Amino acid sequence: MAPKLPRFFTDFFVYETAKSVVVKSWSVGVINRFVQLLIILYFICWVFLHEKGHQQRDTGIESAVITKVKGLGNLNNRVMDVADYVVPSQGSSSFSIITNMVITANQMQGRCPETDKKFICTTDDDCNKNNTSNIGNGILTGTCLINNVTNVTNSTNGWCEIEGWCPAEDDSLSGTPMKEVENFTIFIKNSIRFPLFDVTRGNFPSSLNQSYLQNCNFDPVHAPFCPIFKVGDILKKLNQSLDYITEKGGEIGININWKCNLDYDVEKCNPNYFFTHLDAAFKHSKATKGYNFRFAKYYQSEDGTEYRTLHKAYAIRFEIIVSGNAGKFNVVPFLITLVAAFTSVGLATVFCDIILLNFHKGADEYKAKKFEEVSGIVQESKGPRQGSQMSIKVLGKNSNDSGTFSIGRQE
């Protein structure tokens, strides 16, 4: 007698085949069709109609943005035009509109007292403690100036001396913000391309004439193709205070989203605009608020002495963010999604089997009919060979039909 193989090998090298068992149960039948219907509706409504699972998609959008700002304002008793308040002036997708400034004029290289309250001192030792600080307006010399400063209320206190551009900037002396910014307009010219489909589009039709562009303002309902945006309208959509943002500055995003279904006419491929407050996460921050930056204008006197005018600018920074994708019918993703749909319908059978095997009152009868184990011992017929005749020894209960069992209706 041949030694018995380990049970691992005998259990591993087996073959399983499907067996059809018809369960005549109204409750299980209704559950089966209901789950199948849910799966079919999911694929039709969500996968095909909403997610466009039958389409090939291009997410590698190519984009170019040109901007132009127009408007006149008044800042620190000076009339400001575009060349004064737009930085940078090239009209890129990221630009700032200056709304407030602290100007320190006629700065020259030398030594002078600091203006920041962190550098108030009584002795030279106080200044030496901050000798490595990089938050001041110059390099600390280690000297405490007491007798020759006029902006301290206590005669025993003074300011640490610095070496650098003097006089030092005092950013506590801010001017009156430029409130006219709410009437400024931003012209946005955006061209995009989906390289996979070789489709090129612009954010407004080429048929728009100059007179229309000079008089329109973007409105999602009445003027959806107008590429001119009023700053005040953007602030209202964001519920942003004009007084706060003109005084402290801020960051605003203009999102241009292209979502195109190229199964339809390409002329229907148009953008949607959204506005976001990019620095909303720091709205309640005590360490940093708003947006500001510094720049200087340099001059030279007749005797060759260099001096400059330092500007600390508070500004509204605009970021034009372009995103999107395009889709078009393709046989390959359609067939893949369709096969996935048909395969997923079979999940209803798995769900019903769980109910029948564990919760239905006819579970034992169903198990007996569904699972049947037969021996792998094949015996040849002893009679004359007429082709290949074999019989299989049945270890369990055999059926008398073709392999389809019918379990009576049990509710």
Secondary structure, DSSP 4 states (H G I P E B T S, - for coil): -PPPPPHHHHHHS-------EEE--HHHHHHHHHHHHHHHHIIIIIIIIIS-TTEEEE---EEEEEEEEE--EEETTEEE-HHHHEESTT--SEEEEEEEEEEEEEEEEEEEE--SGGGEESSHHHHHHTTT--SSSEEEEEEEE-TT--S-SSTT-EEEEEEEEESPP-TTS-----GGGGG-EEEEEEEEEETTTTEEEESS-TT--HHHHHH---BTTTBTT--EEEHHHHHHHTT--HHHHHHH-EEEEEEEEEEEETTS-GGG--EEEEEEETTGGGTT-SS--S-EEEEEEEEE-TTS-EEEEEEEEEEEEEEEEEEEEEEEE-HHHHHHHHHHHHHHHTHHHHHHHHHHHHTSTTHHHHHHHH---EEEEEEE-SS--SS--EEEEESSPPPSSSS-EEEPP--
